[in-house]
Amino acid sequence: MKTVQISLNSIGKVKSFVNAISQFDYDFDLISGRYVIDAKSIMGIFSLDLSKPIDLAIHSETDLDDVMEALKPYIIE
């Protein structure tokens, strides 16, 4: 599992983020405080405070290069 911080501060970013990760078969969780939601759930994402950075847990050990490339626009460095 790998965890990165992402920013989803607009409706357009949320929609494109879900489209980007939906192409992968792995599980993705968004963690904000004590809440953990499925990152592929648009409704779940909108239940979070999107004004702050969110932790994204990627449940995969293989092909992380492809996933990280798809997540580049959202990752906070």
C-alpha positions in Angstrom: 0.0 0.0 0.0 1.2 3.5 -0.8 -0.3 6.8 0.6 -0.1 10.2 -1.1 -1.7 13.5 -0.4 -4.0 14.9 -3.0 -6.1 18.0 -3.6 -9.6 17.8 -5.0 -10.7 21.4 -4.7 -13.2 21.6 -7.6 -16.1 19.6 -9.0 -14.2 19.2 -12.3 -11.2 17.8 -10.4 -13.3 15.3 -8.5 -14.9 14.0 -11.8 -11.6 13.7 -13.6 -10.0 12.1 -10.6 -12.7 9.4 -10.3 -12.4 8.8 -14.1 -8.6 8.5 -13.8 -8.6 5.9 -11.0 -11.6 3.9 -12.2 -9.4 2.5 -15.0 -7.4 0.6 -12.4 -8.7 -2.6 -10.7 -7.1 -1.7 -7.3 -8.9 -0.4 -4.3 -8.3 3.3 -3.5 -9.4 4.9 -0.1 -9.6 8.5 0.7 -8.8 9.3 4.3 -9.8 12.7 5.8 -9.6 12.8 9.6 -11.5 9.8 10.9 -13.4 9.2 7.7 -12.4 6.6 5.2 -14.3 6.4 1.9 -14.0 4.6 -1.4 -12.1 6.9 -3.7 -14.1 5.7 -6.7 -17.4 7.0 -5.2 -18.2 10.5 -6.3 -20.9 10.9 -3.7 -18.5 9.7 -1.0 -15.9 12.3 -2.1 -18.4 15.1 -1.9 -19.1 14.1 1.8 -15.5 15.1 2.7 -14.0 18.6 3.4 -12.4 19.2 0.0 -10.8 22.5 1.1 -8.0 20.6 2.8 -5.6 18.0 1.4 -6.8 14.4 1.5 -4.7 11.2 2.0 -5.2 8.7 -0.8 -4.3 5.1 0.1 -3.5 2.9 -3.0 -3.9 -0.8 -2.2 -1.4 -2.2 -4.7 2.2 -3.0 -4.8 2.5 -3.5 -8.5 2.2 -1.1 -11.5 2.4 1.9 -9.2 4.2 3.9 -11.9 1.0 3.9 -14.1 -1.1 4.9 -11.1 1.2 7.6 -10.1 1.3 9.0 -13.6 -2.5 9.1 -13.7 -2.6 10.9 -10.3 0.0 13.5 -11.1 -2.5 16.4 -11.6 -3.9 15.8 -8.1 -0.8 15.0 -6.0 0.5 17.7 -3.6 4.3 17.8 -3.5 
